[in-house]
Amino acid sequence: MECKKSCIIQVLCANIPEELQIILQYIRNLKFEKEPDYEILRNPLKELFYKHNYKYDLIFDWSIRNEIKD
């Protein structure tokens, strides 16, 4: 457990998007009894979504796979 706490997030997440590092840093600093601010968690994900030019079309991978099976 101490190893996980002492590991620097930038090292742990060297090859993942910065937005996910922001989320992990927020979570790491969150006290156990504190309720998360979900907007703080959602915003970096939204930024990443739009950065990759994804469309919010409500078509999901699992929907497409189910259509192929039918």
N, CA, C and O atoms as a GROMACS GRO file, in nm:
protein
  280
    1MET      N    1   0.082  -0.119   0.000
    1MET     CA    2   0.000   0.000   0.000
    1MET      C    3   0.087   0.127   0.000
    1MET      O    4   0.059   0.221  -0.074
    2GLU      N    5   0.192   0.129   0.081
    2GLU     CA    6   0.280   0.246   0.086
    2GLU      C    7   0.347   0.270  -0.049
    2GLU      O    8   0.368   0.385  -0.088
    3CYS      N    9   0.379   0.164  -0.118
    3CYS     CA   10   0.442   0.178  -0.249
    3CYS      C   11   0.350   0.253  -0.344
    3CYS      O   12   0.394   0.340  -0.419
    4LYS      N   13   0.221   0.219  -0.342
    4LYS     CA   14   0.125   0.287  -0.428
    4LYS      C   15   0.111   0.434  -0.390
    4LYS      O   16   0.102   0.520  -0.478
    5LYS      N   17   0.110   0.463  -0.262
    5LYS     CA   18   0.095   0.601  -0.216
    5LYS      C   19   0.217   0.685  -0.250
    5LYS      O   20   0.205   0.804  -0.281
    6SER      N   21   0.334   0.624  -0.244
    6SER     CA   22   0.456   0.701  -0.265
    6SER      C   23   0.495   0.716  -0.412
    6SER      O   24   0.580   0.798  -0.446
    7CYS      N   25   0.434   0.638  -0.498
    7CYS     CA   26   0.466   0.645  -0.641
    7CYS      C   27   0.416   0.777  -0.699
    7CYS      O   28   0.301   0.815  -0.678
    8ILE      N   29   0.501   0.845  -0.772
    8ILE     CA   30   0.466   0.972  -0.834
    8ILE      C   31   0.373   0.945  -0.952
    8ILE      O   32   0.401   0.860  -1.037
    9ILE      N   33   0.262   1.017  -0.956
    9ILE     CA   34   0.160   0.992  -1.059
    9ILE      C   35   0.217   1.010  -1.200
    9ILE      O   36   0.182   0.934  -1.289
   10GLN      N   37   0.303   1.109  -1.221
   10GLN     CA   38   0.360   1.130  -1.354
   10GLN      C   39   0.443   1.009  -1.398
   10GLN      O   40   0.450   0.978  -1.517
   11VAL      N   41   0.506   0.941  -1.303
   11VAL     CA   42   0.584   0.822  -1.335
   11VAL      C   43   0.489   0.704  -1.358
   11VAL      O   44   0.504   0.629  -1.454
   12LEU      N   45   0.392   0.690  -1.270
   12LEU     CA   46   0.295   0.582  -1.280
   12LEU      C   47   0.217   0.589  -1.412
   12LEU      O   48   0.185   0.487  -1.471
   13CYS      N   49   0.188   0.709  -1.456
   13CYS     CA   50   0.103   0.731  -1.573
   13CYS      C   51   0.180   0.791  -1.690
   13CYS      O   52   0.125   0.871  -1.766
   14ALA      N   53   0.302   0.755  -1.705
   14ALA     CA   54   0.389   0.817  -1.807
   14ALA      C   55   0.332   0.808  -1.948
   14ALA      O   56   0.353   0.899  -2.028
   15ASN      N   57   0.262   0.702  -1.979
   15ASN     CA   58   0.216   0.682  -2.117
   15ASN      C   59   0.066   0.696  -2.135
   15ASN      O   60   0.009   0.645  -2.232
   16ILE      N   61   0.001   0.764  -2.043
   16ILE     CA   62  -0.143   0.785  -2.057
   16ILE      C   63  -0.171   0.935  -2.065
   16ILE      O   64  -0.087   1.015  -2.025
   17PRO      N   65  -0.287   0.973  -2.115
   17PRO     CA   66  -0.318   1.117  -2.131
   17PRO      C   67  -0.314   1.194  -2.000
   17PRO      O   68  -0.344   1.142  -1.893
   18GLU      N   69  -0.275   1.319  -2.012
   18GLU     CA   70  -0.264   1.408  -1.896
   18GLU      C   71  -0.396   1.420  -1.821
   18GLU      O   72  -0.397   1.435  -1.699
   19GLU      N   73  -0.507   1.414  -1.893
   19GLU     CA   74  -0.639   1.427  -1.830
   19GLU      C   75  -0.662   1.316  -1.728
   19GLU      O   76  -0.722   1.339  -1.623
   20LEU      N   77  -0.614   1.197  -1.757
   20LEU     CA   78  -0.629   1.086  -1.662
   20LEU      C   79  -0.537   1.105  -1.541
   20LEU      O   80  -0.571   1.064  -1.430
   21GLN      N   81  -0.423   1.165  -1.564
   21GLN     CA   82  -0.334   1.197  -1.452
   21GLN      C   83  -0.399   1.297  -1.357
   21GLN      O   84  -0.384   1.287  -1.235
   22ILE      N   85  -0.470   1.394  -1.414
   22ILE     CA   86  -0.541   1.494  -1.332
   22ILE      C   87  -0.645   1.425  -1.244
   22ILE      O   88  -0.658   1.457  -1.126
   23ILE      N   89  -0.717   1.331  -1.302
   23ILE     CA   90  -0.818   1.257  -1.226
   23ILE      C   91  -0.754   1.177  -1.114
   23ILE      O   92  -0.801   1.178  -1.000
   24LEU      N   93  -0.646   1.107  -1.145
   24LEU     CA   94  -0.578   1.027  -1.043
   24LEU      C   95  -0.523   1.114  -0.931
   24LEU      O   96  -0.529   1.075  -0.814
   25GLN      N   97  -0.470   1.231  -0.965
   25GLN     CA   98  -0.419   1.322  -0.862
   25GLN      C   99  -0.533   1.368  -0.772
   25GLN      O  100  -0.517   1.374  -0.650
   26TYR      N  101  -0.647   1.401  -0.830
   26TYR     CA  102  -0.762   1.443  -0.752
   26TYR      C  103  -0.807   1.331  -0.657
   26TYR      O  104  -0.832   1.355  -0.539
   27ILE      N  105  -0.816   1.212  -0.710
   27ILE     CA  106  -0.860   1.098  -0.629
   27ILE      C  107  -0.760   1.070  -0.516
   27ILE      O  108  -0.800   1.042  -0.403
   28ARG      N  109  -0.634   1.078  -0.547
   28ARG     CA  110  -0.532   1.051  -0.446
   28ARG      C  111  -0.541   1.152  -0.330
   28ARG      O  112  -0.517   1.116  -0.215
   29ASN      N  113  -0.575   1.275  -0.361
   29ASN     CA  114  -0.584   1.379  -0.258
   29ASN      C  115  -0.717   1.381  -0.185
   29ASN      O  116  -0.733   1.453  -0.086
   30LEU      N  117  -0.812   1.304  -0.233
   30LEU     CA  118  -0.945   1.302  -0.174
   30LEU      C  119  -0.943   1.227  -0.040
   30LEU      O  120  -0.894   1.114  -0.032
   31LYS      N  121  -0.996   1.288   0.061
   31LYS     CA  122  -1.006   1.222   0.192
   31LYS      C  123  -1.115   1.117   0.187
   31LYS      O  124  -1.213   1.132   0.115
   32PHE      N  125  -1.097   1.011   0.264
   32PHE     CA  126  -1.189   0.898   0.262
   32PHE      C  127  -1.333   0.941   0.289
   32PHE      O  128  -1.425   0.895   0.221
   33GLU      N  129  -1.353   1.028   0.384
   33GLU     CA  130  -1.489   1.066   0.423
   33GLU      C  131  -1.549   1.175   0.334
   33GLU      O  132  -1.667   1.207   0.347
   34LYS      N  133  -1.470   1.230   0.244
   34LYS     CA  134  -1.517   1.338   0.157
   34LYS      C  135  -1.584   1.279   0.032
   34LYS      O  136  -1.533   1.185  -0.029
   35GLU      N  137  -1.698   1.336  -0.004
   35GLU     CA  138  -1.767   1.294  -0.126
   35GLU      C  139  -1.699   1.359  -0.247
   35GLU      O  140  -1.669   1.479  -0.244
   36PRO      N  141  -1.674   1.282  -0.352
   36PRO     CA  142  -1.606   1.339  -0.469
   36PRO      C  143  -1.692   1.444  -0.540
   36PRO      O  144  -1.815   1.436  -0.541
   37ASP      N  145  -1.626   1.539  -0.598
   37ASP     CA  146  -1.692   1.637  -0.684
   37ASP      C  147  -1.689   1.576  -0.824
   37ASP      O  148  -1.586   1.579  -0.892
   38TYR      N  149  -1.801   1.522  -0.866
   38TYR     CA  150  -1.806   1.448  -0.992
   38TYR      C  151  -1.782   1.536  -1.114
   38TYR      O  152  -1.738   1.488  -1.218
   39GLU      N  153  -1.810   1.663  -1.101
   39GLU     CA  154  -1.784   1.754  -1.213
   39GLU      C  155  -1.633   1.766  -1.236
   39GLU      O  156  -1.588   1.771  -1.350
   40ILE      N  157  -1.558   1.770  -1.129
   40ILE     CA  158  -1.412   1.773  -1.141
   40ILE      C  159  -1.361   1.646  -1.209
   40ILE      O  160  -1.263   1.650  -1.284
   41LEU      N  161  -1.426   1.536  -1.185
   41LEU     CA  162  -1.387   1.409  -1.247
   41LEU      C  163  -1.434   1.400  -1.392
   41LEU      O  164  -1.366   1.340  -1.476
   42ARG      N  165  -1.548   1.457  -1.423
   42ARG     CA  166  -1.603   1.450  -1.558
   42ARG      C  167  -1.532   1.542  -1.657
   42ARG      O  168  -1.510   1.505  -1.772
   43ASN      N  169  -1.497   1.660  -1.612
   43ASN     CA  170  -1.440   1.761  -1.704
   43ASN      C  171  -1.316   1.713  -1.779
   43ASN      O  172  -1.310   1.730  -1.901
   44PRO      N  173  -1.217   1.654  -1.713
   44PRO     CA  174  -1.101   1.607  -1.789
   44PRO      C  175  -1.139   1.498  -1.890
   44PRO      O  176  -1.078   1.489  -1.997
   45LEU      N  177  -1.237   1.416  -1.857
   45LEU     CA  178  -1.281   1.313  -1.951
   45LEU      C  179  -1.349   1.375  -2.073
   45LEU      O  180  -1.329   1.330  -2.186
   46LYS      N  181  -1.428   1.480  -2.048
   46LYS     CA  182  -1.491   1.552  -2.160
   46LYS      C  183  -1.385   1.615  -2.249
   46LYS      O  184  -1.393   1.607  -2.372
   47GLU      N  185  -1.285   1.678  -2.187
   47GLU     CA  186  -1.177   1.740  -2.263
   47GLU      C  187  -1.106   1.637  -2.350
   47GLU      O  188  -1.078   1.664  -2.467
   48LEU      N  189  -1.077   1.523  -2.295
   48LEU     CA  190  -1.010   1.417  -2.369
   48LEU      C  191  -1.098   1.368  -2.484
   48LEU      O  192  -1.049   1.343  -2.594
   49PHE      N  193  -1.225   1.354  -2.457
   49PHE     CA  194  -1.322   1.310  -2.558
   49PHE      C  195  -1.320   1.405  -2.679
   49PHE      O  196  -1.311   1.360  -2.793
   50TYR      N  197  -1.329   1.535  -2.651
   50TYR     CA  198  -1.333   1.632  -2.760
   50TYR      C  199  -1.196   1.652  -2.825
   50TYR      O  200  -1.188   1.681  -2.944
   51LYS      N  201  -1.089   1.635  -2.749
   51LYS     CA  202  -0.955   1.646  -2.804
   51LYS      C  203  -0.932   1.541  -2.914
   51LYS      O  204  -0.860   1.566  -3.010
   52HIS      N  205  -0.995   1.426  -2.898
   52HIS     CA  206  -0.981   1.317  -2.996
   52HIS      C  207  -1.091   1.320  -3.103
   52HIS      O  208  -1.106   1.226  -3.181
   53ASN      N  209  -1.167   1.429  -3.105
   53ASN     CA  210  -1.271   1.451  -3.206
   53ASN      C  211  -1.378   1.342  -3.209
   53ASN      O  212  -1.430   1.307  -3.315
   54TYR      N  213  -1.410   1.289  -3.093
   54TYR     CA  214  -1.519   1.193  -3.085
   54TYR      C  215  -1.652   1.268  -3.092
   54TYR      O  216  -1.660   1.384  -3.054
   55LYS      N  217  -1.754   1.200  -3.139
   55LYS     CA  218  -1.887   1.259  -3.146
   55LYS      C  219  -1.975   1.195  -3.038
   55LYS      O  220  -1.968   1.075  -3.012
   56TYR      N  221  -2.057   1.279  -2.978
   56TYR     CA  222  -2.150   1.230  -2.877
   56TYR      C  223  -2.276   1.184  -2.949
   56TYR      O  224  -2.378   1.254  -2.950
   57ASP      N  225  -2.269   1.065  -3.010
   57ASP     CA  226  -2.378   1.015  -3.091
   57ASP      C  227  -2.458   0.902  -3.024
   57ASP      O  228  -2.549   0.846  -3.085
   58LEU      N  229  -2.424   0.870  -2.902
   58LEU     CA  230  -2.491   0.766  -2.823
   58LEU      C  231  -2.480   0.626  -2.887
   58LEU      O  232  -2.559   0.537  -2.856
   59ILE      N  233  -2.383   0.609  -2.975
   59ILE     CA  234  -2.354   0.477  -3.030
   59ILE      C  235  -2.230   0.426  -2.957
   59ILE      O  236  -2.124   0.487  -2.962
   60PHE      N  237  -2.247   0.316  -2.890
   60PHE     CA  238  -2.140   0.260  -2.808
   60PHE      C  239  -2.088   0.130  -2.867
   60PHE      O  240  -2.159   0.062  -2.941
   61ASP      N  241  -1.965   0.096  -2.834
   61ASP     CA  242  -1.905  -0.028  -2.885
   61ASP      C  243  -1.994  -0.148  -2.857
   61ASP      O  244  -2.013  -0.232  -2.944
   62TRP      N  245  -2.049  -0.155  -2.736
   62TRP     CA  246  -2.129  -0.272  -2.701
   62TRP      C  247  -2.260  -0.275  -2.779
   62TRP      O  248  -2.316  -0.382  -2.800
   63SER      N  249  -2.311  -0.159  -2.822
   63SER     CA  250  -2.433  -0.155  -2.905
   63SER      C  251  -2.404  -0.212  -3.043
   63SER      O  252  -2.483  -0.288  -3.098
   64ILE      N  253  -2.292  -0.173  -3.097
   64ILE     CA  254  -2.253  -0.218  -3.232
   64ILE      C  255  -2.230  -0.368  -3.231
   64ILE      O  256  -2.274  -0.437  -3.322
   65ARG      N  257  -2.162  -0.421  -3.130
   65ARG     CA  258  -2.137  -0.564  -3.120
   65ARG      C  259  -2.268  -0.643  -3.109
   65ARG      O  260  -2.281  -0.750  -3.167
   66ASN      N  261  -2.363  -0.590  -3.036
   66ASN     CA  262  -2.491  -0.658  -3.021
   66ASN      C  263  -2.569  -0.661  -3.152
   66ASN      O  264  -2.637  -0.760  -3.181
   67GLU      N  265  -2.559  -0.555  -3.232
   67GLU     CA  266  -2.626  -0.551  -3.361
   67GLU      C  267  -2.567  -0.655  -3.456
   67GLU      O  268  -2.640  -0.719  -3.531
   68ILE      N  269  -2.437  -0.673  -3.452
   68ILE     CA  270  -2.369  -0.769  -3.538
   68ILE      C  271  -2.412  -0.911  -3.503
   68ILE      O  272  -2.429  -0.994  -3.592
   69LYS      N  273  -2.430  -0.940  -3.374
   69LYS     CA  274  -2.470  -1.074  -3.328
   69LYS      C  275  -2.612  -1.108  -3.370
   69LYS      O  276  -2.642  -1.224  -3.400
   70ASP      N  277  -2.699  -1.007  -3.374
   70ASP     CA  278  -2.842  -1.032  -3.404
   70ASP      C  279  -2.868  -1.068  -3.546
   70ASP      O  280  -2.983  -1.091  -3.584
   0.00000   0.00000   0.00000
